[in-house]
């Protein structure tokens, strides 16, 4: 039998090496060369104690080895948690701020839920940020890269990248609630994506504490029952037919109401972690108020043909639609905005709200026809950009046009001069032409101008305010408020969906 002092020494050394490993002490015996790290020492000594000792000590050594094994395995697995970082003693250096900002970007800030950092990755809900450090200074004329990133984190609604909706929540607001210092590190991390890191202190455009007080003063939303809300989600409103939620399956054989189709819709597993309940409530009651990028339906006309599909992406020159053929097969189709057909505009009101981006109009005082991209509009004027020229036109000076199709299929377009029950007089190319209404096959249709438009609507039914009672609505909101991603984690560990929802609600 081994001498007692050898076994005792081996036991003490095992315990010391385990403590050194957990405390992350430098390697021994030569730290600079990283020889024999404490994890190796502990593993060797634990095996020795299992061999030298019996009963209780053998069990203790084996138990510590199991703990070591899980700790060692956790240390080599990449960190994918939502943990944040302690900034209380952070050094004000580019390296330290970029490192902390990356952790917050992928963790507490949940930025990677919608943004990508790889231009070759599938398109996300929000723009790719792989080179935002160099691109930020080109987004808004006269705005520096850092000022743009500051505005985008504190007040993201002020500037929207073409093709993306106003869906990013200000990260200082609940439920994300980043502090000023945390936001500053995220900005440094974004500057580092293709640009230079500037750590010059700045005054935030929003006083977080004062703004938070205003939010707290708002009246609370309706409260409801989580379990009943889940039944509304699955069986009542049948949201599960289009929206996925981790751990919730669509009932077999579920059918939808007439006129309602199963369409691609955003995953809602983390909806409450990314958006406020007011946004969620608005999305149910007013689905067209704000449409998530990549999920809007459009109908465009080009070459006389109408094309209906889902708007996948959009830039200043092209749109990409996902369309279905007669067999239900989906394909993507790219269309140039310049190739869209102009449509007659009956009233020059709410042009932006109705999706118009290009306008053509004839002026009554000069007879000149102008056209260009729509920049601005108000109650009295519209402002167009034609090349490098900006034109502001009074709506009252735009001619009223009339379009007529006779029985020979001739299309006659002219300025309305006069009209009565029997005749209509138009100014066509400088000459007045009177047309007997008896000879008109179609029309007249009147327009103040012609325009190209991209009108995006939500495929989600807009009759939920009629279908859902107040109780159903409050229960549904209560259930949606639990979808913070914690349900998915619980289900992944083997816990039932119902148990996960119950725990989250508590």
HUKA-V377290 format. One line per field, one symbol per residue. burial: b if it has 16 or more other ideal C-beta (glycine too) atoms within 10 Angstrom, else e. A space follows every 50 residues. Layout:
# HUKA-V377290
burial->???
This chain:
# HUKA-V377290
burial->eeeeeebeebbebbbebbebbeeeeebeeeeeeeeebbbebbbebbebbb ebbeeebeebbeebbeebeeeeeeeeeeeeeeeebeeeeeeeeeebbbbb bbbbbbbbbbbebbbbbeeeeeebbbbbbbebbebbbebeeebebbebbb bbbbebeeeeeebbbebbbbbbbeebebeeebbbbbbbbbbbbebebebe eeeeebebeeeeeeeeeeeebeebebebbbebbbebbbbbbbbebbbbee eeeeeeeeeeeeeebbebbbbbebbbbeebbebbeebeeebbbbbbbbeb eeeeeeeebbbbbbeeeebbbbeeeeeeeeeeeebebeebebeebeebee beeebbbbbebbeeeeeeebbbebeebeeeebbbeeeeeeeebebeebbe bbbbeeeeeeebbbbbeeeeeeebbbbbeeeeeebeeeeeeebbeebbbb bbbbebebbbbeebeeebeeebbbbbbbbbbbbbbbbbebbeeeeebeeb beebee
